[in-house]
Amino acid sequence: MEVVSFEPMVLALADALRARGWRIAAAESCTGGMIAAACTSVAGSSDWFERGFVSYSNAAKTELLGVDAALIARHGAVSEEVARAMAEGALRRAPVQLAVAVTGIAGPGGAVPGKPVGTVWLAWGSGGALHAERLQLDGDRAAVRSATTAAALQRLLEAARP
């Protein structure tokens, strides 16, 4: 497996966040903490990275982030609605200006009709300005998780830049 370095993107994100005096939180399912790990891999990240929520199970999404269980039942954990609710929960439950959430099917199992392996929903933003995006990623489990982490960091960077 190829080791991917997120350091250049994380350093750019750190600069953008520091310039605005912002802090971030990550709500992660399919990445299992990879976004938080990438952020905290650089020195000084405590200046701008507040916390991560690893909400891998549906129960964790509800308990940690306040995602309505009925929403998960209606749309599935891998959906725009749940990704948005995860991001909203991170914003409500952490003293941050910006949050990102990811939920997806990293594989090799877990696919359902209309949601093949590699389906990922990202949600990011602050307050009333949340955005969401569906990704359809190729590769094995490690590749899907890595690409999801890179996409999440990129969306955070774009949102943090003035």
Disulfide bonds with the S-S distance in Angstrom:
none
